Amino acid sequence: KCATIVESDTGIKIAFVQVAGLIARRIVNWLECDDEVIKGERFGLIRFGSRVDIYVPADTALAIEKGMKVSAGETIIGYLSV
C-alpha cells in the first residue's frame, strides 16, 4: 500500500491509497513531500489488478456511482464544497 494525502489552498484534504494486486503487486507513486499538484495531474500508476482507494470529505457531491469505470485525468469523481 502507498498512501498520499493532498491538501488544497482552502484546507480540504483528500487521501489516495494505492493498493497492490495479488498477482503482480505493482504500484508506483511519483510524488515527494511538499510537491504541488494540479487538478487532473497523474501522481503514480497501478498495474495488473491493483487499485486506488480515494477518501474525500463527507460533503463531497459525488459524480460517479459504485461499479463505474473511471479514466485517470478524465473522469470527474466529485465536486468539493468550498
mmCIF file of the N, C-alpha and C atoms, coordinates in Angstrom:
data_MODEL
# 
_entry.id   MODEL 
# 
loop_
_atom_site.group_PDB 
_atom_site.id 
_atom_site.type_symbol 
_atom_site.label_atom_id 
_atom_site.label_alt_id 
_atom_site.label_comp_id 
_atom_site.label_asym_id 
_atom_site.label_entity_id 
_atom_site.label_seq_id 
_atom_site.pdbx_PDB_ins_code 
_atom_site.Cartn_x 
_atom_site.Cartn_y 
_atom_site.Cartn_z 
_atom_site.occupancy 
_atom_site.B_iso_or_equiv 
_atom_site.pdbx_formal_charge 
_atom_site.auth_seq_id 
_atom_site.auth_comp_id 
_atom_site.auth_asym_id 
_atom_site.auth_atom_id 
_atom_site.pdbx_PDB_model_num 
ATOM 1   N N  . LYS A 1 1  ? 0.844   -1.181  0.000   1.00 0.00 ? 1  LYS A N  1 
ATOM 2   C CA . LYS A 1 1  ? 0.000   0.000   0.000   1.00 0.00 ? 1  LYS A CA 1 
ATOM 3   C C  . LYS A 1 1  ? 0.883   1.235   0.000   1.00 0.00 ? 1  LYS A C  1 
ATOM 4   N N  . CYS A 1 2  ? 0.342   2.282   -0.616  1.00 0.00 ? 2  CYS A N  1 
ATOM 5   C CA . CYS A 1 2  ? 1.020   3.574   -0.618  1.00 0.00 ? 2  CYS A CA 1 
ATOM 6   C C  . CYS A 1 2  ? -0.044  4.646   -0.452  1.00 0.00 ? 2  CYS A C  1 
ATOM 7   N N  . ALA A 1 3  ? 0.003   5.372   0.657   1.00 0.00 ? 3  ALA A N  1 
ATOM 8   C CA . ALA A 1 3  ? -0.998  6.399   0.937   1.00 0.00 ? 3  ALA A CA 1 
ATOM 9   C C  . ALA A 1 3  ? -0.437  7.784   0.655   1.00 0.00 ? 3  ALA A C  1 
ATOM 10  N N  . THR A 1 4  ? -1.278  8.642   0.061   1.00 0.00 ? 4  THR A N  1 
ATOM 11  C CA . THR A 1 4  ? -0.913  10.019  -0.238  1.00 0.00 ? 4  THR A CA 1 
ATOM 12  C C  . THR A 1 4  ? -2.057  10.911  0.205   1.00 0.00 ? 4  THR A C  1 
ATOM 13  N N  . ILE A 1 5  ? -1.735  11.998  0.879   1.00 0.00 ? 5  ILE A N  1 
ATOM 14  C CA . ILE A 1 5  ? -2.742  12.972  1.272   1.00 0.00 ? 5  ILE A CA 1 
ATOM 15  C C  . ILE A 1 5  ? -2.384  14.294  0.617   1.00 0.00 ? 5  ILE A C  1 
ATOM 16  N N  . VAL A 1 6  ? -3.362  14.890  -0.072  1.00 0.00 ? 6  VAL A N  1 
ATOM 17  C CA . VAL A 1 6  ? -3.163  16.213  -0.666  1.00 0.00 ? 6  VAL A CA 1 
ATOM 18  C C  . VAL A 1 6  ? -4.096  17.190  0.029   1.00 0.00 ? 6  VAL A C  1 
ATOM 19  N N  . GLU A 1 7  ? -3.631  18.434  0.154   1.00 0.00 ? 7  GLU A N  1 
ATOM 20  C CA . GLU A 1 7  ? -4.418  19.468  0.809   1.00 0.00 ? 7  GLU A CA 1 
ATOM 21  C C  . GLU A 1 7  ? -4.536  20.669  -0.115  1.00 0.00 ? 7  GLU A C  1 
ATOM 22  N N  . SER A 1 8  ? -5.753  21.178  -0.262  1.00 0.00 ? 8  SER A N  1 
ATOM 23  C CA . SER A 1 8  ? -5.988  22.336  -1.127  1.00 0.00 ? 8  SER A CA 1 
ATOM 24  C C  . SER A 1 8  ? -5.574  23.618  -0.414  1.00 0.00 ? 8  SER A C  1 
ATOM 25  N N  . ASP A 1 9  ? -5.565  24.698  -1.154  1.00 0.00 ? 9  ASP A N  1 
ATOM 26  C CA . ASP A 1 9  ? -5.259  26.005  -0.569  1.00 0.00 ? 9  ASP A CA 1 
ATOM 27  C C  . ASP A 1 9  ? -6.267  26.388  0.505   1.00 0.00 ? 9  ASP A C  1 
ATOM 28  N N  . THR A 1 10 ? -7.477  25.837  0.411   1.00 0.00 ? 10 THR A N  1 
ATOM 29  C CA . THR A 1 10 ? -8.526  26.147  1.382   1.00 0.00 ? 10 THR A CA 1 
ATOM 30  C C  . THR A 1 10 ? -8.564  25.155  2.542   1.00 0.00 ? 10 THR A C  1 
ATOM 31  N N  . GLY A 1 11 ? -7.627  24.215  2.584   1.00 0.00 ? 11 GLY A N  1 
ATOM 32  C CA . GLY A 1 11 ? -7.530  23.277  3.701   1.00 0.00 ? 11 GLY A CA 1 
ATOM 33  C C  . GLY A 1 11 ? -8.277  21.972  3.529   1.00 0.00 ? 11 GLY A C  1 
ATOM 34  N N  . ILE A 1 12 ? -8.901  21.747  2.377   1.00 0.00 ? 12 ILE A N  1 
ATOM 35  C CA . ILE A 1 12 ? -9.609  20.485  2.134   1.00 0.00 ? 12 ILE A CA 1 
ATOM 36  C C  . ILE A 1 12 ? -8.583  19.392  1.850   1.00 0.00 ? 12 ILE A C  1 
ATOM 37  N N  . LYS A 1 13 ? -8.738  18.251  2.526   1.00 0.00 ? 13 LYS A N  1 
ATOM 38  C CA . LYS A 1 13 ? -7.810  17.139  2.348   1.00 0.00 ? 13 LYS A CA 1 
ATOM 39  C C  . LYS A 1 13 ? -8.487  15.977  1.632   1.00 0.00 ? 13 LYS A C  1 
ATOM 40  N N  . ILE A 1 14 ? -7.724  15.348  0.728   1.00 0.00 ? 14 ILE A N  1 
ATOM 41  C CA . ILE A 1 14 ? -8.168  14.152  0.013   1.00 0.00 ? 14 ILE A CA 1 
ATOM 42  C C  . ILE A 1 14 ? -7.048  13.127  0.143   1.00 0.00 ? 14 ILE A C  1 
ATOM 43  N N  . ALA A 1 15 ? -7.406  11.880  0.404   1.00 0.00 ? 15 ALA A N  1 
ATOM 44  C CA . ALA A 1 15 ? -6.407  10.817  0.528   1.00 0.00 ? 15 ALA A CA 1 
ATOM 45  C C  . ALA A 1 15 ? -6.572  9.811   -0.603  1.00 0.00 ? 15 ALA A C  1 
ATOM 46  N N  . PHE A 1 16 ? -5.440  9.355   -1.133  1.00 0.00 ? 16 PHE A N  1 
ATOM 47  C CA . PHE A 1 16 ? -5.391  8.321   -2.160  1.00 0.00 ? 16 PHE A CA 1 
ATOM 48  C C  . PHE A 1 16 ? -4.562  7.177   -1.599  1.00 0.00 ? 16 PHE A C  1 
ATOM 49  N N  . VAL A 1 17 ? -5.080  5.971   -1.667  1.00 0.00 ? 17 VAL A N  1 
ATOM 50  C CA . VAL A 1 17 ? -4.325  4.804   -1.217  1.00 0.00 ? 17 VAL A CA 1 
ATOM 51  C C  . VAL A 1 17 ? -4.205  3.847   -2.394  1.00 0.00 ? 17 VAL A C  1 
ATOM 52  N N  . GLN A 1 18 ? -2.971  3.654   -2.871  1.00 0.00 ? 18 GLN A N  1 
ATOM 53  C CA . GLN A 1 18 ? -2.716  2.704   -3.950  1.00 0.00 ? 18 GLN A CA 1 
ATOM 54  C C  . GLN A 1 18 ? -2.520  1.339   -3.303  1.00 0.00 ? 18 GLN A C  1 
ATOM 55  N N  . VAL A 1 19 ? -3.313  0.366   -3.729  1.00 0.00 ? 19 VAL A N  1 
ATOM 56  C CA . VAL A 1 19 ? -3.277  -0.968  -3.141  1.00 0.00 ? 19 VAL A CA 1 
ATOM 57  C C  . VAL A 1 19 ? -2.820  -1.952  -4.210  1.00 0.00 ? 19 VAL A C  1 
ATOM 58  N N  . ALA A 1 20 ? -1.731  -2.660  -3.933  1.00 0.00 ? 20 ALA A N  1 
ATOM 59  C CA . ALA A 1 20 ? -1.177  -3.607  -4.900  1.00 0.00 ? 20 ALA A CA 1 
ATOM 60  C C  . ALA A 1 20 ? -2.089  -4.824  -5.045  1.00 0.00 ? 20 ALA A C  1 
ATOM 61  N N  . GLY A 1 21 ? -2.170  -5.346  -6.260  1.00 0.00 ? 21 GLY A N  1 
ATOM 62  C CA . GLY A 1 21 ? -2.965  -6.537  -6.543  1.00 0.00 ? 21 GLY A CA 1 
ATOM 63  C C  . GLY A 1 21 ? -2.280  -7.800  -6.047  1.00 0.00 ? 21 GLY A C  1 
ATOM 64  N N  . LEU A 1 22 ? -3.000  -8.893  -6.083  1.00 0.00 ? 22 LEU A N  1 
ATOM 65  C CA . LEU A 1 22 ? -2.468  -10.162 -5.581  1.00 0.00 ? 22 LEU A CA 1 
ATOM 66  C C  . LEU A 1 22 ? -1.416  -10.781 -6.496  1.00 0.00 ? 22 LEU A C  1 
ATOM 67  N N  . ILE A 1 23 ? -1.514  -10.518 -7.801  1.00 0.00 ? 23 ILE A N  1 
ATOM 68  C CA . ILE A 1 23 ? -0.626  -11.201 -8.739  1.00 0.00 ? 23 ILE A CA 1 
ATOM 69  C C  . ILE A 1 23 ? 0.706   -10.480 -8.905  1.00 0.00 ? 23 ILE A C  1 
ATOM 70  N N  . ALA A 1 24 ? 0.684   -9.273  -9.434  1.00 0.00 ? 24 ALA A N  1 
ATOM 71  C CA . ALA A 1 24 ? 1.942   -8.608  -9.784  1.00 0.00 ? 24 ALA A CA 1 
ATOM 72  C C  . ALA A 1 24 ? 2.444   -7.652  -8.713  1.00 0.00 ? 24 ALA A C  1 
ATOM 73  N N  . ARG A 1 25 ? 1.552   -7.184  -7.838  1.00 0.00 ? 25 ARG A N  1 
ATOM 74  C CA . ARG A 1 25 ? 1.938   -6.269  -6.775  1.00 0.00 ? 25 ARG A CA 1 
ATOM 75  C C  . ARG A 1 25 ? 2.752   -5.086  -7.293  1.00 0.00 ? 25 ARG A C  1 
ATOM 76  N N  . ARG A 1 26 ? 2.197   -4.366  -8.245  1.00 0.00 ? 26 ARG A N  1 
ATOM 77  C CA . ARG A 1 26 ? 2.944   -3.284  -8.889  1.00 0.00 ? 26 ARG A CA 1 
ATOM 78  C C  . ARG A 1 26 ? 2.206   -1.958  -8.748  1.00 0.00 ? 26 ARG A C  1 
ATOM 79  N N  . ILE A 1 27 ? 2.722   -1.083  -7.875  1.00 0.00 ? 27 ILE A N  1 
ATOM 80  C CA . ILE A 1 27 ? 2.229   0.282   -7.762  1.00 0.00 ? 27 ILE A CA 1 
ATOM 81  C C  . ILE A 1 27 ? 3.422   1.227   -7.769  1.00 0.00 ? 27 ILE A C  1 
ATOM 82  N N  . VAL A 1 28 ? 3.221   2.433   -8.298  1.00 0.00 ? 28 VAL A N  1 
ATOM 83  C CA . VAL A 1 28 ? 4.285   3.429   -8.361  1.00 0.00 ? 28 VAL A CA 1 
ATOM 84  C C  . VAL A 1 28 ? 3.682   4.776   -7.970  1.00 0.00 ? 28 VAL A C  1 
ATOM 85  N N  . ASN A 1 29 ? 4.361   5.510   -7.088  1.00 0.00 ? 29 ASN A N  1 
ATOM 86  C CA . ASN A 1 29 ? 3.932   6.853   -6.709  1.00 0.00 ? 29 ASN A CA 1 
ATOM 87  C C  . ASN A 1 29 ? 5.080   7.804   -6.997  1.00 0.00 ? 29 ASN A C  1 
ATOM 88  N N  . TRP A 1 30 ? 4.805   8.865   -7.773  1.00 0.00 ? 30 TRP A N  1 
ATOM 89  C CA . TRP A 1 30 ? 5.851   9.793   -8.184  1.00 0.00 ? 30 TRP A CA 1 
ATOM 90  C C  . TRP A 1 30 ? 5.970   11.017  -7.284  1.00 0.00 ? 30 TRP A C  1 
ATOM 91  N N  . LEU A 1 31 ? 5.074   11.188  -6.325  1.00 0.00 ? 31 LEU A N  1 
ATOM 92  C CA . LEU A 1 31 ? 5.078   12.400  -5.503  1.00 0.00 ? 31 LEU A CA 1 
ATOM 93  C C  . LEU A 1 31 ? 6.100   12.328  -4.380  1.00 0.00 ? 31 LEU A C  1 
ATOM 94  N N  . GLU A 1 32 ? 6.633   13.492  -4.052  1.00 0.00 ? 32 GLU A N  1 
ATOM 95  C CA . GLU A 1 32 ? 7.537   13.662  -2.904  1.00 0.00 ? 32 GLU A CA 1 
ATOM 96  C C  . GLU A 1 32 ? 6.826   14.584  -1.914  1.00 0.00 ? 32 GLU A C  1 
ATOM 97  N N  . CYS A 1 33 ? 7.265   14.598  -0.666  1.00 0.00 ? 33 CYS A N  1 
ATOM 98  C CA . CYS A 1 33 ? 6.693   15.503  0.330   1.00 0.00 ? 33 CYS A CA 1 
ATOM 99  C C  . CYS A 1 33 ? 6.779   16.945  -0.168  1.00 0.00 ? 33 CYS A C  1 
ATOM 100 N N  . ASP A 1 34 ? 5.708   17.691  0.071   1.00 0.00 ? 34 ASP A N  1 
ATOM 101 C CA . ASP A 1 34 ? 5.618   19.118  -0.276  1.00 0.00 ? 34 ASP A CA 1 
ATOM 102 C C  . ASP A 1 34 ? 5.551   19.394  -1.778  1.00 0.00 ? 34 ASP A C  1 
ATOM 103 N N  . ASP A 1 35 ? 5.392   18.376  -2.619  1.00 0.00 ? 35 ASP A N  1 
ATOM 104 C CA . ASP A 1 35 ? 5.166   18.617  -4.049  1.00 0.00 ? 35 ASP A CA 1 
ATOM 105 C C  . ASP A 1 35 ? 3.820   19.316  -4.225  1.00 0.00 ? 35 ASP A C  1 
ATOM 106 N N  . GLU A 1 36 ? 3.736   20.191  -5.204  1.00 0.00 ? 36 GLU A N  1 
ATOM 107 C CA . GLU A 1 36 ? 2.458   20.804  -5.561  1.00 0.00 ? 36 GLU A CA 1 
ATOM 108 C C  . GLU A 1 36 ? 1.888   20.044  -6.745  1.00 0.00 ? 36 GLU A C  1 
ATOM 109 N N  . VAL A 1 37 ? 0.595   19.757  -6.689  1.00 0.00 ? 37 VAL A N  1 
ATOM 110 C CA . VAL A 1 37 ? -0.074  19.052  -7.778  1.00 0.00 ? 37 VAL A CA 1 
ATOM 111 C C  . VAL A 1 37 ? -1.219  19.908  -8.302  1.00 0.00 ? 37 VAL A C  1 
ATOM 112 N N  . ILE A 1 38 ? -1.582  19.677  -9.547  1.00 0.00 ? 38 ILE A N  1 
ATOM 113 C CA . ILE A 1 38 ? -2.701  20.407  -10.130 1.00 0.00 ? 38 ILE A CA 1 
ATOM 114 C C  . ILE A 1 38 ? -3.813  19.435  -10.497 1.00 0.00 ? 38 ILE A C  1 
ATOM 115 N N  . LYS A 1 39 ? -5.005  19.963  -10.627 1.00 0.00 ? 39 LYS A N  1 
ATOM 116 C CA . LYS A 1 39 ? -6.181  19.157  -10.960 1.00 0.00 ? 39 LYS A CA 1 
ATOM 117 C C  . LYS A 1 39 ? -5.926  18.340  -12.225 1.00 0.00 ? 39 LYS A C  1 
ATOM 118 N N  . GLY A 1 40 ? -6.192  17.036  -12.152 1.00 0.00 ? 40 GLY A N  1 
ATOM 119 C CA . GLY A 1 40 ? -6.034  16.163  -13.307 1.00 0.00 ? 40 GLY A CA 1 
ATOM 120 C C  . GLY A 1 40 ? -4.637  15.605  -13.499 1.00 0.00 ? 40 GLY A C  1 
ATOM 121 N N  . GLU A 1 41 ? -3.685  16.060  -12.702 1.00 0.00 ? 41 GLU A N  1 
ATOM 122 C CA . GLU A 1 41 ? -2.301  15.592  -12.841 1.00 0.00 ? 41 GLU A CA 1 
ATOM 123 C C  . GLU A 1 41 ? -2.171  14.157  -12.339 1.00 0.00 ? 41 GLU A C  1 
ATOM 124 N N  . ARG A 1 42 ? -1.407  13.360  -13.038 1.00 0.00 ? 42 ARG A N  1 
ATOM 125 C CA . ARG A 1 42 ? -1.155  11.982  -12.603 1.00 0.00 ? 42 ARG A CA 1 
ATOM 126 C C  . ARG A 1 42 ? -0.073  11.990  -11.523 1.00 0.00 ? 42 ARG A C  1 
ATOM 127 N N  . PHE A 1 43 ? -0.294  11.191  -10.476 1.00 0.00 ? 43 PHE A N  1 
ATOM 128 C CA . PHE A 1 43 ? 0.665   11.149  -9.373  1.00 0.00 ? 43 PHE A CA 1 
ATOM 129 C C  . PHE A 1 43 ? 1.324   9.790   -9.238  1.00 0.00 ? 43 PHE A C  1 
ATOM 130 N N  . GLY A 1 44 ? 0.941   8.828   -10.059 1.00 0.00 ? 44 GLY A N  1 
ATOM 131 C CA . GLY A 1 44 ? 1.524   7.496   -9.992  1.00 0.00 ? 44 GLY A CA 1 
ATOM 132 C C  . GLY A 1 44 ? 0.797   6.586   -10.954 1.00 0.00 ? 44 GLY A C  1 
ATOM 133 N N  . LEU A 1 45 ? 1.060   5.295   -10.830 1.00 0.00 ? 45 LEU A N  1 
ATOM 134 C CA . LEU A 1 45 ? 0.351   4.334   -11.668 1.00 0.00 ? 45 LEU A CA 1 
ATOM 135 C C  . LEU A 1 45 ? 0.191   3.025   -10.933 1.00 0.00 ? 45 LEU A C  1 
ATOM 136 N N  . ILE A 1 46 ? -0.790  2.258   -11.416 1.00 0.00 ? 46 ILE A N  1 
ATOM 137 C CA . ILE A 1 46 ? -1.045  0.926   -10.866 1.00 0.00 ? 46 ILE A CA 1 
ATOM 138 C C  . ILE A 1 46 ? -1.099  -0.049  -12.030 1.00 0.00 ? 46 ILE A C  1 
ATOM 139 N N  . ARG A 1 47 ? -0.735  -1.293  -11.760 1.00 0.00 ? 47 ARG A N  1 
ATOM 140 C CA . ARG A 1 47 ? -0.717  -2.307  -12.825 1.00 0.00 ? 47 ARG A CA 1 
ATOM 141 C C  . ARG A 1 47 ? -1.268  -3.630  -12.321 1.00 0.00 ? 47 ARG A C  1 
ATOM 142 N N  . PHE A 1 48 ? -1.761  -4.416  -13.261 1.00 0.00 ? 48 PHE A N  1 
ATOM 143 C CA . PHE A 1 48 ? -2.102  -5.816  -13.028 1.00 0.00 ? 48 PHE A CA 1 
ATOM 144 C C  . PHE A 1 48 ? -3.014  -6.055  -11.832 1.00 0.00 ? 48 PHE A C  1 
ATOM 145 N N  . GLY A 1 49 ? -4.195  -5.452  -11.861 1.00 0.00 ? 49 GLY A N  1 
ATOM 146 C CA . GLY A 1 49 ? -5.191  -5.740  -10.836 1.00 0.00 ? 49 GLY A CA 1 
ATOM 147 C C  . GLY A 1 49 ? -5.054  -4.947  -9.566  1.00 0.00 ? 49 GLY A C  1 
ATOM 148 N N  . SER A 1 50 ? -4.126  -4.001  -9.523  1.00 0.00 ? 50 SER A N  1 
ATOM 149 C CA . SER A 1 50 ? -4.026  -3.134  -8.359  1.00 0.00 ? 50 SER A CA 1 
ATOM 150 C C  . SER A 1 50 ? -5.173  -2.126  -8.411  1.00 0.00 ? 50 SER A C  1 
ATOM 151 N N  . ARG A 1 51 ? -5.358  -1.359  -7.324  1.00 0.00 ? 51 ARG A N  1 
ATOM 152 C CA . ARG A 1 51 ? -6.457  -0.398  -7.296  1.00 0.00 ? 51 ARG A CA 1 
ATOM 153 C C  . ARG A 1 51 ? -6.055  0.843   -6.508  1.00 0.00 ? 51 ARG A C  1 
ATOM 154 N N  . VAL A 1 52 ? -6.895  1.877   -6.616  1.00 0.00 ? 52 VAL A N  1 
ATOM 155 C CA . VAL A 1 52 ? -6.708  3.098   -5.848  1.00 0.00 ? 52 VAL A CA 1 
ATOM 156 C C  . VAL A 1 52 ? -7.994  3.363   -5.077  1.00 0.00 ? 52 VAL A C  1 
ATOM 157 N N  . ASP A 1 53 ? -7.871  3.532   -3.768  1.00 0.00 ? 53 ASP A N  1 
ATOM 158 C CA . ASP A 1 53 ? -9.000  3.926   -2.929  1.00 0.00 ? 53 ASP A CA 1 
ATOM 159 C C  . ASP A 1 53 ? -8.875  5.432   -2.705  1.00 0.00 ? 53 ASP A C  1 
ATOM 160 N N  . ILE A 1 54 ? -9.981  6.164   -2.869  1.00 0.00 ? 54 ILE A N  1 
ATOM 161 C CA . ILE A 1 54 ? -9.966  7.612   -2.718  1.00 0.00 ? 54 ILE A CA 1 
ATOM 162 C C  . ILE A 1 54 ? -10.882 7.984   -1.557  1.00 0.00 ? 54 ILE A C  1 
ATOM 163 N N  . TYR A 1 55 ? -10.359 8.799   -0.638  1.00 0.00 ? 55 TYR A N  1 
ATOM 164 C CA . TYR A 1 55 ? -11.126 9.252   0.513   1.00 0.00 ? 55 TYR A CA 1 
ATOM 165 C C  . TYR A 1 55 ? -11.331 10.754  0.395   1.00 0.00 ? 55 TYR A C  1 
ATOM 166 N N  . VAL A 1 56 ? -12.595 11.158  0.297   1.00 0.00 ? 56 VAL A N  1 
ATOM 167 C CA . VAL A 1 56 ? -12.952 12.564  0.129   1.00 0.00 ? 56 VAL A CA 1 
ATOM 168 C C  . VAL A 1 56 ? -13.799 13.003  1.323   1.00 0.00 ? 56 VAL A C  1 
ATOM 169 N N  . PRO A 1 57 ? -13.913 14.318  1.556   1.00 0.00 ? 57 PRO A N  1 
ATOM 170 C CA . PRO A 1 57 ? -14.768 14.790  2.653   1.00 0.00 ? 57 PRO A CA 1 
ATOM 171 C C  . PRO A 1 57 ? -16.209 14.307  2.486   1.00 0.00 ? 57 PRO A C  1 
ATOM 172 N N  . ALA A 1 58 ? -16.900 14.128  3.591   1.00 0.00 ? 58 ALA A N  1 
ATOM 173 C CA . ALA A 1 58 ? -18.264 13.586  3.582   1.00 0.00 ? 58 ALA A CA 1 
ATOM 174 C C  . ALA A 1 58 ? -19.243 14.443  2.787   1.00 0.00 ? 58 ALA A C  1 
ATOM 175 N N  . ASP A 1 59 ? -18.995 15.752  2.688   1.00 0.00 ? 59 ASP A N  1 
ATOM 176 C CA . ASP A 1 59 ? -19.935 16.627  1.984   1.00 0.00 ? 59 ASP A CA 1 
ATOM 177 C C  . ASP A 1 59 ? -19.627 16.772  0.490   1.00 0.00 ? 59 ASP A C  1 
ATOM 178 N N  . THR A 1 60 ? -18.754 15.916  -0.038  1.00 0.00 ? 60 THR A N  1 
ATOM 179 C CA . THR A 1 60 ? -18.432 15.940  -1.463  1.00 0.00 ? 60 THR A CA 1 
ATOM 180 C C  . THR A 1 60 ? -19.630 15.461  -2.282  1.00 0.00 ? 60 THR A C  1 
ATOM 181 N N  . ALA A 1 61 ? -19.977 16.207  -3.323  1.00 0.00 ? 61 ALA A N  1 
ATOM 182 C CA . ALA A 1 61 ? -21.066 15.803  -4.222  1.00 0.00 ? 61 ALA A CA 1 
ATOM 183 C C  . ALA A 1 61 ? -20.476 14.844  -5.258  1.00 0.00 ? 61 ALA A C  1 
ATOM 184 N N  . LEU A 1 62 ? -20.738 13.557  -5.104  1.00 0.00 ? 62 LEU A N  1 
ATOM 185 C CA . LEU A 1 62 ? -20.150 12.553  -5.987  1.00 0.00 ? 62 LEU A CA 1 
ATOM 186 C C  . LEU A 1 62 ? -20.768 12.594  -7.380  1.00 0.00 ? 62 LEU A C  1 
ATOM 187 N N  . ALA A 1 63 ? -19.911 12.432  -8.392  1.00 0.00 ? 63 ALA A N  1 
ATOM 188 C CA . ALA A 1 63 ? -20.353 12.419  -9.788  1.00 0.00 ? 63 ALA A CA 1 
ATOM 189 C C  . ALA A 1 63 ? -20.257 11.020  -10.386 1.00 0.00 ? 63 ALA A C  1 
ATOM 190 N N  . ILE A 1 64 ? -19.926 10.049  -9.561  1.00 0.00 ? 64 ILE A N  1 
ATOM 191 C CA . ILE A 1 64 ? -19.787 8.658   -10.010 1.00 0.00 ? 64 ILE A CA 1 
ATOM 192 C C  . ILE A 1 64 ? -20.655 7.770   -9.136  1.00 0.00 ? 64 ILE A C  1 
ATOM 193 N N  . GLU A 1 65 ? -20.833 6.534   -9.587  1.00 0.00 ? 65 GLU A N  1 
ATOM 194 C CA . GLU A 1 65 ? -21.586 5.545   -8.823  1.00 0.00 ? 65 GLU A CA 1 
ATOM 195 C C  . GLU A 1 65 ? -20.775 4.273   -8.686  1.00 0.00 ? 65 GLU A C  1 
ATOM 196 N N  . LYS A 1 66 ? -21.114 3.467   -7.723  1.00 0.00 ? 66 LYS A N  1 
ATOM 197 C CA . LYS A 1 66 ? -20.431 2.199   -7.497  1.00 0.00 ? 66 LYS A CA 1 
ATOM 198 C C  . LYS A 1 66 ? -20.443 1.367   -8.772  1.00 0.00 ? 66 LYS A C  1 
ATOM 199 N N  . GLY A 1 67 ? -19.276 0.821   -9.126  1.00 0.00 ? 67 GLY A N  1 
ATOM 200 C CA . GLY A 1 67 ? -19.156 -0.054  -10.281 1.00 0.00 ? 67 GLY A CA 1 
ATOM 201 C C  . GLY A 1 67 ? -18.787 0.643   -11.576 1.00 0.00 ? 67 GLY A C  1 
ATOM 202 N N  . MET A 1 68 ? -18.790 1.978   -11.584 1.00 0.00 ? 68 MET A N  1 
ATOM 203 C CA . MET A 1 68 ? -18.428 2.706   -12.803 1.00 0.00 ? 68 MET A CA 1 
ATOM 204 C C  . MET A 1 68 ? -16.940 2.572   -13.083 1.00 0.00 ? 68 MET A C  1 
ATOM 205 N N  . LYS A 1 69 ? -16.576 2.572   -14.353 1.00 0.00 ? 69 LYS A N  1 
ATOM 206 C CA . LYS A 1 69 ? -15.166 2.612   -14.735 1.00 0.00 ? 69 LYS A CA 1 
ATOM 207 C C  . LYS A 1 69 ? -14.758 4.067   -14.872 1.00 0.00 ? 69 LYS A C  1 
ATOM 208 N N  . VAL A 1 70 ? -13.578 4.385   -14.378 1.00 0.00 ? 70 VAL A N  1 
ATOM 209 C CA . VAL A 1 70 ? -13.069 5.752   -14.460 1.00 0.00 ? 70 VAL A CA 1 
ATOM 210 C C  . VAL A 1 70 ? -11.753 5.760   -15.212 1.00 0.00 ? 70 VAL A C  1 
ATOM 211 N N  . SER A 1 71 ? -11.430 6.887   -15.805 1.00 0.00 ? 71 SER A N  1 
ATOM 212 C CA . SER A 1 71 ? -10.170 7.050   -16.529 1.00 0.00 ? 71 SER A CA 1 
ATOM 213 C C  . SER A 1 71 ? -9.350  8.139   -15.861 1.00 0.00 ? 71 SER A C  1 
ATOM 214 N N  . ALA A 1 72 ? -8.095  7.844   -15.609 1.00 0.00 ? 72 ALA A N  1 
ATOM 215 C CA . ALA A 1 72 ? -7.203  8.787   -14.942 1.00 0.00 ? 72 ALA A CA 1 
ATOM 216 C C  . ALA A 1 72 ? -7.127  10.108  -15.682 1.00 0.00 ? 72 ALA A C  1 
ATOM 217 N N  . GLY A 1 73 ? -7.283  11.198  -14.938 1.00 0.00 ? 73 GLY A N  1 
ATOM 218 C CA . GLY A 1 73 ? -7.165  12.522  -15.515 1.00 0.00 ? 73 GLY A CA 1 
ATOM 219 C C  . GLY A 1 73 ? -8.346  12.942  -16.375 1.00 0.00 ? 73 GLY A C  1 
ATOM 220 N N  . GLU A 1 74 ? -9.364  12.094  -16.496 1.00 0.00 ? 74 GLU A N  1 
ATOM 221 C CA . GLU A 1 74 ? -10.511 12.402  -17.347 1.00 0.00 ? 74 GLU A CA 1 
ATOM 222 C C  . GLU A 1 74 ? -11.835 12.388  -16.593 1.00 0.00 ? 74 GLU A C  1 
ATOM 223 N N  . THR A 1 75 ? -12.065 11.349  -15.795 1.00 0.00 ? 75 THR A N  1 
ATOM 224 C CA . THR A 1 75 ? -13.343 11.193  -15.108 1.00 0.00 ? 75 THR A CA 1 
ATOM 225 C C  . THR A 1 75 ? -13.405 12.101  -13.885 1.00 0.00 ? 75 THR A C  1 
ATOM 226 N N  . ILE A 1 76 ? -14.476 12.867  -13.770 1.00 0.00 ? 76 ILE A N  1 
ATOM 227 C CA . ILE A 1 76 ? -14.698 13.682  -12.577 1.00 0.00 ? 76 ILE A CA 1 
ATOM 228 C C  . ILE A 1 76 ? -15.299 12.780  -11.508 1.00 0.00 ? 76 ILE A C  1 
ATOM 229 N N  . ILE A 1 77 ? -14.624 12.712  -10.369 1.00 0.00 ? 77 ILE A N  1 
ATOM 230 C CA . ILE A 1 77 ? -15.070 11.855  -9.256  1.00 0.00 ? 77 ILE A CA 1 
ATOM 231 C C  . ILE A 1 77 ? -16.166 12.558  -8.454  1.00 0.00 ? 77 ILE A C  1 
ATOM 232 N N  . GLY A 1 78 ? -15.988 13.845  -8.200  1.00 0.00 ? 78 GLY A N  1 
ATOM 233 C CA . GLY A 1 78 ? -16.965 14.592  -7.415  1.00 0.00 ? 78 GLY A CA 1 
ATOM 234 C C  . GLY A 1 78 ? -16.598 16.059  -7.345  1.00 0.00 ? 78 GLY A C  1 
ATOM 235 N N  . TYR A 1 79 ? -17.454 16.806  -6.664  1.00 0.00 ? 79 TYR A N  1 
ATOM 236 C CA . TYR A 1 79 ? -17.272 18.250  -6.514  1.00 0.00 ? 79 TYR A CA 1 
ATOM 237 C C  . TYR A 1 79 ? -17.153 18.579  -5.036  1.00 0.00 ? 79 TYR A C  1 
ATOM 238 N N  . LEU A 1 80 ? -16.077 19.237  -4.664  1.00 0.00 ? 80 LEU A N  1 
ATOM 239 C CA . LEU A 1 80 ? -15.828 19.584  -3.275  1.00 0.00 ? 80 LEU A CA 1 
ATOM 240 C C  . LEU A 1 80 ? -16.589 20.841  -2.889  1.00 0.00 ? 80 LEU A C  1 
ATOM 241 N N  . SER A 1 81 ? -17.044 20.891  -1.643  1.00 0.00 ? 81 SER A N  1 
ATOM 242 C CA . SER A 1 81 ? -17.677 22.102  -1.110  1.00 0.00 ? 81 SER A CA 1 
ATOM 243 C C  . SER A 1 81 ? -16.569 23.032  -0.628  1.00 0.00 ? 81 SER A C  1 
ATOM 244 N N  . VAL A 1 82 ? -16.663 24.282  -1.015  1.00 0.00 ? 82 VAL A N  1 
ATOM 245 C CA . VAL A 1 82 ? -15.617 25.251  -0.581  1.00 0.00 ? 82 VAL A CA 1 
ATOM 246 C C  . VAL A 1 82 ? -16.201 26.331  0.274   1.00 0.00 ? 82 VAL A C  1 
# 
